[in-house]
Amino acid sequence: MDALTPQLAWFATFAALGTAPASAEEKVTFFCEFPTFHEPESLVVQNADDFSMVFIIEADGSSATMVGNAATVEVTPVLGDSSVTFLEFVPSGIVQTTTVTDDGSVVHSRHTVIADELVPSQYYGQCEIR
């Protein structure tokens, strides 16, 4: 995968300037694949079953959408100097996070609650920007 540094710097520049690029309709899409995961019941990282997510972020970094395996939802982008994190606020009160680094490495953390029991998991992989 290509390094993501120029794209993340592009987001940070527009966020700092508070301006939009030439076309306000420009968006950048992160295509992320997660081949491995970890759950508390397992002490080892396991292979994931074809898990992927797509994040579509406005060129100015003001908003984003996640297309996942179960739904499409609005997420909040948090731009950094070498990464971007997408926050998903779930109605149950939990927050799920996905962080993409400037080299395309990605981690997706779920803090799911099922029948009043916490069921955390983390997925690891790579993203490509298009």
C-alpha positions in Angstrom: 0.0 0.0 0.0 1.1 3.6 -0.6 2.0 5.7 2.4 -0.9 7.9 3.5 1.2 10.8 4.8 0.4 13.3 1.9 -3.4 12.7 2.3 -3.4 13.1 6.0 -1.3 16.2 5.8 -3.8 17.5 3.2 -6.6 17.0 5.7 -4.7 18.6 8.5 -3.8 21.6 6.4 -7.5 22.2 5.4 -8.6 21.6 9.0 -6.1 24.1 10.3 -7.0 26.7 7.7 -10.7 26.2 8.1 -11.2 26.3 4.4 -12.5 23.8 1.8 -10.6 22.7 -1.3 -11.4 23.9 -4.8 -14.3 21.5 -5.0 -16.4 21.3 -1.8 -17.8 18.0 -3.1 -14.4 16.3 -2.9 -14.2 13.3 -0.7 -11.5 10.8 0.1 -12.3 7.1 0.6 -10.4 4.7 2.9 -10.8 1.0 1.9 -9.8 -1.0 5.0 -9.4 -4.8 5.3 -9.0 -6.6 8.6 -7.5 -10.1 8.2 -6.9 -10.6 11.9 -8.6 -10.0 15.2 -8.3 -10.6 19.0 -11.0 -11.3 21.6 -10.5 -11.7 25.4 -11.5 -15.4 25.2 -8.5 -16.1 22.9 -4.9 -15.3 23.9 -3.8 -15.3 20.2 -4.6 -13.1 17.2 -7.0 -15.1 14.9 -7.9 -14.9 11.3 -11.0 -12.7 10.6 -13.7 -13.9 8.2 -13.6 -11.4 5.3 -14.1 -8.3 7.5 -13.8 -4.9 5.8 -14.9 -1.3 6.2 -15.0 1.8 4.0 -14.7 5.3 5.4 -15.7 8.3 3.3 -14.4 11.6 4.6 -15.2 15.1 3.5 -12.2 16.9 2.0 -12.2 19.4 4.8 -12.2 16.6 7.4 -15.5 17.9 9.0 -17.5 14.8 8.7 -17.3 11.2 7.6 -19.4 8.1 6.9 -18.6 4.4 7.6 -19.8 1.6 5.4 -19.6 -1.5 7.4 -20.7 -5.1 7.2 -24.1 -4.3 8.9 -24.9 -0.7 8.2 -23.8 2.8 6.9 -23.4 5.3 9.7 -22.1 8.8 10.4 -18.8 8.8 12.2 -16.7 11.6 13.7 -13.2 12.0 12.2 -10.4 13.1 14.5 -7.4 14.3 12.5 -3.9 14.0 13.7 -0.4 14.7 12.3 0.2 11.1 11.5 -3.2 9.4 11.8 -6.9 9.8 11.6 -9.4 8.2 14.0 -13.0 7.6 13.2 -15.4 7.5 16.2 -18.7 5.7 16.0 -21.1 6.7 18.8 -23.6 3.8 19.3 -27.0 4.4 20.8 -26.2 2.0 23.7 -23.6 4.5 24.9 -20.5 2.7 23.7 -17.9 4.3 21.3 -16.2 2.2 18.7 -13.0 3.5 17.2 -11.0 3.0 14.1 -7.5 4.5 13.7 -5.6 4.6 10.4 -1.9 5.6 10.6 0.0 7.4 7.9 1.4 4.0 6.5 -2.1 2.6 6.1 -2.0 0.4 9.3 -5.5 0.2 10.9 -7.0 -1.0 14.1 -10.7 -1.2 14.8 -11.8 -1.5 18.4 -15.3 -2.7 19.4 -16.7 -2.4 22.9 -19.9 -4.2 22.3 -22.4 -4.9 25.1 -24.6 -8.0 24.6 -27.1 -9.0 27.3 -25.4 -6.7 29.8 -22.0 -8.3 29.2 -19.0 -6.5 27.7 -17.7 -8.2 24.6 -14.6 -6.3 23.4 -12.6 -7.1 20.3 -9.9 -5.6 18.1 -9.4 -6.0 14.4 -6.1 -5.3 12.6 -5.3 -4.6 9.0 -4.4 -2.2 6.2 -6.3 0.7 4.5 -5.8 2.1 1.0 -6.9 5.6 0.1 -8.6 6.3 -3.2 
